[in-house]
C-alpha cells in the first residue's frame, strides 16, 4: 500500500506575524515529500513513525468528540496495526512542514465528509480546512495555525490576509532569461523545535515595546514584502526584505542560532543576500533572498544552499 504524495511547504513571509494578523505567503516546496505506506520489512524509522501514528490516532479520537471533524478510526487503527507509517523525506524540525504533510495525508485518507481539492474552494471551506488542520496539528506543536497542512493538502500557494481571510494565490511566473535573483534555503545543520520558540515569542509579547515593534515594523515590512512579491516588484521587495531582515536580527535573536548572527549581519551590510526565519527558527533552514545568486553562493561558500524560487 502506498498513499498519494504530500509536499513540504515554505512560509516565504509571515512567520510570527500571522499570529498577530500580518499578511503571509506560503508556497509548496516539491523537493521534499511524504506518503503513507505499509512495508513487509519495516526499518527503524518506519517502526518509530508507526508508534507515533498510534499516539496520533488516540489524539484524533479525543478531538473527534468536539464535532468539528470525523474520521474512520476503525480503518485508521487497522492500518496502523498492519504496520502503516509515514514515509517522508521532509526533515523534521527544519521549518518546512514535516508534520503538516502527515496531517494532510491522514485527513485525505481517513476523514469522513472531507473537503476535497477538486471542489470549488470557497473562503468558508478554506477556513474550515484550516480549523480542522490546526486542531489536528496541535498534537505535534501544542498549537497550530493549520496553514502548513493546508498548503500541503492543496499544493497551492496560499495568501494569508489575516486569520479569517485566506485564499489561494497566483505567484509571478519565474522569468527564464534572467534568473540571477533567488529565494534559497540555507541549512543551519541544527534541528529546531517549534514549541519552545513559540513560548519565547509569547513571553516577549507581554512587553509593550515588543508589541509595538511587531505592529509598527515587523508586520509593516512583512505586509510590504507580500505585496511586492505578488506584484513582481523586485526592486521594492529587496528594500523591504532588507528592513525585515534587520528587524528580525534586532528583535528575534533567540530564534536565530548564535553562530548565524554574524552571517545575518554580513548579508545586511554587504547586500549580497538577506536572511530571514523559515518557520519558527531556532535551527532548521534559514530563508535567504538575493538579487544575484552567484554572489550569495560565493559569500556563503561554507554553507549548503538550495534554490526555492528564481526571480
PyMOL commands that set and color helices and strands:
alter all, ss='L'
color gray80, all
select helices_A, chain A and resi 17-20+44-64+73-81+98-110+123-141+147-154+194-204+208-231+234-251+253-255+258-270+293-299
alter helices_A, ss='H'
color red, helices_A
select strands_A, chain A and resi 6-13+24-37+70-71+85-88+111-112+158-162+165-168+182-187+274-277+285-290+305-310
alter strands_A, ss='S'
color yellow, strands_A
deselect
rebuild
show_as cartoon
